[in-house]
Amino acid sequence: MTQDMPARGIVARADRLLSPVEDATNMIAALFVFALMCLGIAQIVLRTIFDTPLTGYVDLVELSMAGMAFLGAAYTQRMGAHIRMELLLGTLRGRALWGAEIIGALLGMAIIAVLIWYSGEHFWRSYQLGDTTMDAEFPVWPSKLLVPVAFALWFLRLSIQLAGSIRLFVDPTRAPEGVCVMKHAADVAREEAVLPGTEET
């Protein structure tokens, strides 16, 4: 996970500036999930008891998918909660580890850059055509706009991790900034076992 340390350099400052934005977009993604749950309950109640299903329910579910799927991606990248090749990376140390992290960040940035380009094209085409959903005819472009925005944040997070990895590749003795630091399974289990308010002092 990203180290919680005082800002010491450009990488740490960039990390500190981007983190609140990632937290906000992740919260928005969580609100999308919560709203969809409430919408589902309302749909069941209205359909079952009053026999009046919500108009455009399927369309709203479709439009919410982009927010739920992508807005939390940068936050997940920062926290190291995504799927990583830790079986391989766990065997590496020093420059070998940070060299592998550099390669991974570069590959990720290349893929995300392509996705930003094409998702941006899809958004712009939808906006120009006035694309709408099939049933309730809700505009589709706001949902499609979320995809390149989320990918752009993800690209920025990968850029910070790339800079942090290069910094540690040059000098592995430095304190990590803006990178994911792997933890042993025992450490993760110990942290998850600690209940809120019972942390050791």
BAVEXZA-36974 format. One record per residue (C-alpha): y, x, z. Coordinates in steps of 0.5 Angstrom, whole numbers, plus 500, padded with zeros to 3 digits. Each point is the difference from the previous one (the first is absolute). Last residue first. Layout:
N
YXZ...
***
This chain:
201
504498543494497497501494496498493504505496497497498494492502500498506499493500496504501493502506502493503503497497493505504496499506504493500500500499492504507500507499497503502493507501500504496494506504498508499501500506505495504502502506505500506496494505501498498493506504497500499492495495500503496506506499496497498494496495504507497503503500493494496497500496506507498499498499492494495502505496504505500495495498495497494505507498500501499493493497500503494504506499496495500494496495502505496504504498493493496498501495506507499498499500493495494500505494500496494503498495495496495505493501496500506495505505504506502496502505495508500499499504493505505502497501508493500498501505495504504505495500505494502496504506498501502507493499501499505494505505502498500508493500498501506496504504506494497505495504496504506499502500508493499502498506496505504503499498507493502499501507497505501506495498505495504497505506501501498507493501502499506496506503503498499507493497502495496496494496502503494502503500493493498497498495505507498500500497493505495502500493500507497502502500508503507499506497504505502494496497495499493503507500501501501493495495498502494504504497495494500495495495501503495505507500495496500494495494502506495502501498493493498499500496507506496498497498494494498503504496505505497494500493503497500507494495501502492501493497503504499507494503504496504496505502495506501504496504506497504495506502496504501507494505502501504494507500500500503507495505498504502494506500504497505505497504494507501497503501507495506500503503493507499503498504506497505495507500496504501507496506502500503494508500500500502507495506498505503494505503504496503505496503495506502496502504506494503502499503492507502500499504507500500507500492502497499507492499500496494499494503495498496494493498501
***
